[in-house]
Amino acid sequence: MKGIKIVTIGGGSSYTPELVEGFIKRYDELPVRELWLVDIPEGQKKQNIVGNLARRMVKKAGVPMEIHLTLDRREALKDADFVTTQIRVGLLDAREKDEKIPLKYNVIGQETNGPGGLFKALRTIPVILDITKDMAELCPNAWLINFANPAGMVTEAVLRYGKIKKVVGLCNVPVGMQMNIAKLLEVDSSRVRIDFAGLNHMVYGLNVYLDGNNVTNKVIDMITSENPSMTMKNIADFGWEKDFIKALGIIPCPYHRYYYKTRKMVEHEIEESKKDGVRAEVVKKIEKELFELYKDEKLDIKPPQLEKRGGAYYSDAACNLINSIYNDKKDIQPVNTRNNGAIASIDDDSAVEVSCVITMEGPRPITVGDLPVYVRGLVNSIKSFERAAVEAAVSGDYSKALLAMTINPLVPSDEVAKEILDEMLQAHKKYLPKFFKE
């Protein structure tokens, strides 16, 4: 058996041990013979630490998986079957600026929403599109499984401007929602299924099923009466207004707090930034601790401390998705893919986050019709923002970037949008060559 070759770009990420654990767990049905961890010179030190841990994990598991480390992306990509991307252009220092600068203007400072989400897209999309050029040449039949944020906008960009057809965007938010609801119902998460629809970090749970029975109303009653903790490590745990959730009739994701609780979230972020720093500064400390753990030559498993990171379960979701494509499982998973009529009010060519049947030909979105009228406007507003942001990232057009910033619901006016845009462009100049052509 030839086995599978997988390339992980951003291989020095602290999430990589979870990816390795996922491949080890599934080895009998997903025989990964080669895992290439690719990084850039600035990430080489972390890449070596993670790579050595990965080798120890594979050795302990006794599976014949070769771990290769390289800074040469093209060397790694040749004849790959799957390529996963978990890059952070500008590293955590760039995220820190994404979070700090908007707060100066009393605007949400967050890595995937508002101005921070726009700038992460502007930095990331050109790099991902370059990767698709290499893939088209070196591994034209490979699937790109992207979990670099903002995953929805990256998927949108690849669908419209990428050099490959096979792309799926992935997020851990729906996985977290399913696990939280299973915990609320006191059952194993395998018994729970949710119909997801919306956009990345703006996805809703339309229906919840337990053992095939619709329990949506029961879950909404439990959320409104018990006010359980249903958030993520990186999002403040503010409960929802009970009457609001009852009227909404569907289940919002943790990121909806930025839109439905904007003032409270901004105040909280400003307060936290004075006390512990912005989330990027907190993550820097967590990463430092994690890499100290990873260095330990006795460590040969994924350490539980990894779950302190907001992106826990990302990598496991990726392994699940790759397994389902490879084995044509036809199971249902929520992913970012081309809409193709799944959500009626979003054009067919746009990226959406929706429950899909996963086949060897890729995801087949499950048609949900239209979203409830109460959320349709917000979702379409964010889709307009995403389209403008992608066009700005591809072209380096200042006016398109200003348009994207201004129409984002978290930015209060065009004047504020322009001030934030100008400051953030200068702050990220090094990573935005398209905006600063000679």
C-alpha positions, 0 to 999 in steps of 0.5 A: 500500500502506497500510503498517503502524503500530507503536507502541513504548512505552518507545521511549527504551530502549537496545534500540530501535536493534535494533528499528529495524534489524530492521524495516529488514532486513525492510522488503520483507515487513514494510512499517513506514511509521510507527514511533511511539516513546512515552516518559514525561517522565523518559525524554524525553532518551533518547527524543530521542537514540534517535529521532534515531539511528533517523531516521539509520538509516532515512535510510541504509537508504533506506526510507520509514519515518516515525519519530514521537516523543511523550509522548502514548501515546493520540496514538500508539496511534490505529489502530496495527497492533502495539504493543510494550512495553519499559517499566521502571517506576521506571527502573534505580534501581528495579531497583537496589533490587530487586537490593540489598534481597534480598541484605541477607537473603542472598536472590537479588537479581535483576530477574526472579526471587525478590523482585526479580521480584515487585516488578518485576511489582507495578510493571509489571502495572498500567501494562501493564493501563492500556495495554490499556485504551487499546488496546481503545479506540484500536486494538482490532485491534492485537497487543500484543507485550510484552517488558517483564519479567517477561514471563511474569507480564505475559502472565498478567496481560493474559490474565486481566485485560487489555482486549484478546485479542491479546497475545504475550509475548516473551523472548530466552532461548530465542533465546540458547539456540538460538544457543549450541547452534548455536555448540556444534554449529558450525552456523548457527542456522537449522539448529537447532530446539528444542522449548521448554516451561515458563515465562518464565525457567524454560523448558527445551529438551526436544528439539534438532533439527539439520536435522530430526534429533534430537540432544538426547543429543549436545548433552547429552553435549557440554554435560557433557563440554566445559562450554561457556559457555552463559549471558547477559551478566547471569547468572554463567557457572557450569557445571553438574554433569555427572551432574545434567544427564545425569540431567535429560535436558533442557536448562535455561535460564541462569536455572535457575542461580538455582534449581539453584545458589542458594547459589553464585549468592547468594554470587557476587552479594554478592561482585560487589555489593561489587566492581562493584555490582549488575547495575543499577549495571553496566547504568547504566554500559553505558547511559551509554556507549551513549547517548554513542555514540547521540548521535554524528551520524555513527552510522547503524547499531546499534552492536555494543556494544549486545550487552553488554546482557543483553537482546541479540536481544530486538528481533530476536525481536520483529521476527521475531514481528511479521513472522510474524503479519503474513505468516501464516508458520506458522513455529515460535517460542517465545513466552509465550501461553495454554497451551490444553492444550500443557503437561498439568499447567498449567491451560489459561488460564495463560501458558506459554512454549512453541514455537508455530506463528505465524499471523495469528490469533496463536500456536498452542502445540505440545502437548508433553504433560507436562513430565518429572516431575523438573522438573514440581514446580519449574515448577508452584511458580513458576506458583503464585507467578506467579498470586499475584503477578499477583493482588497486582499487580491488587488491591494486596492485602498478604496476596496479595503476602506469599503470593507472596513466601513461596511463591517457592522462592528465599525461605527462610521466611515471616518473611524473606518478610515482612521483605523485602516490608515493606522493598521496599514502602517502597522502591518506594512511589512506584510502588505506589499500589494498596498505599498507598491513602489 
